[in-house]
Amino acid sequence: MEKLLSSLPQNGDGNLLVGFETSDDAGVYRLNDEQAIVVTADFITPPVDDPFVFGQIGAANSLSDVYAMGGRPLTCLNLMAFPSRHLGPEVMHGIVEGALSKITEAGAVLAGGHTTDDDEPKFGLSVTGIVHPERCWRNSGAQVGDVLLLSKPIGSGVLFNGNLRGFVSEEAMRACIDVLVELNKTACEVLQDFSVHAATDVTGFGLAGHACEMARGSDVNLRLVAADVPTLPEALAMYERGVSTGVNGANRGMIEGHADFASGVSAAQRELFVDPQTSGGLLVAVPEAEAVDALDALHARGVEWARRIGVVEAHSGDRYVHVD
């Protein structure tokens, strides 16, 4: 996709503040000196059997792209693929009901959507949000000396696969789902009081993949500390047991030649860094002088998983991400 987009003509409209050049989470278009719209679309396949919870996770995942730009969601459109010959209308109702609960929590409205027949259920949202043109976050502004904060734990991908094999406890699965249905709304609101130099949300490419995008876009190196990265209960144990996901291999290929791991980082820990996330947390770069206060503020507002996970260093060599 990156090669395809790079071959297309560049948009010459100066009001397009963020397009597809830096693999940002959403597009941003300036309306006037005080307002810009944030536009995004995303959908997922069901990570759980419960339609209501599926709708919640799908909505939280889509809304996250607006929060990753420092924006506030306004309107949402359902995007649904549904096997109507195999699943009844009560399933569709449950999905939309779950999504609406998160849309309402976000302070946005559901304005419509589009549904099509498909062999496998898929659900997400097209979201329009708003942000001040001069306070829009990008994934490409990290500065040397910044501290990296992550607002949610990683490991959901392998937990869902482990759960299918009966390896994950009910407590660990509940903790995983609780994290996935949590909006990044509070984290976004808290961090707007600080100098966010770069931001992204950690989703399908895994922590290492999205960290590489931030580092390359900012022309810096990110040094992460494996022991400091928040991890969902039993996720590491799943990799130690040999469970993985169908996406880990592609994510490893994505960071090959761009990321390296210290010898003390185990094979299972390395897999966690390429574990595909759904509705993951915000990864942000803030000045070192503000990092402690930002982390304290996140914890005070209930973003309990937020952690300091690394620092930004000057770029050197071919690598962009180093994991100690």
Secondary structure by P-SEA (a helix, b strand, c coil): caaaaaaccccccccccccccccccbbbbbccccbbbbbbccccccccccaaaaaaaaaaaaaaaaaaacccccbbbbbbbcccccccaaaaaaaaaaaaaaaaaaccccccbbbbbccbbbbbbbcccccccccccccccccccbbbbbcccccaaaaaaaaaaccccaaaaaaaaaaaaccaaaaaaaaccccccbbbbbccccaaaaaaaaaaaacbbbbbbccccccccaaaaaaaaccccccaaaaaaaacccccccccccaaaaaaaaccccbbbbbbbccccaaaaaaaaaaaaccccccccccccccccccccccc
